[in-house]
Amino acid sequence: MSNIDSHAWFKSSYSGAEGGQCIEVAAGAAGVFVRDSKSVAGPVLRVSREAWAGLVGLASEK
């Protein structure tokens, strides 16, 4: 996997200032990376760009 620390991470727009339950995402050549914003050194999930687009599309239908 590429060096994910070099990617620009973006926090969810639904994240509160208190740092509640939220995620961060970063786009890279190998796909889209997702991590827990409260544990940035923890595990990272990598999904394909197509899978991420499908998830975002489903979420935006709600």
Buried (B, 14 or more C-beta within 10 A) or exposed (E): EEEBEEBEBEEEEEBEEEEEEBBBBBBBEEBBBBBBBEEEEEEBEBBEEEEBEEEEEEEEEE
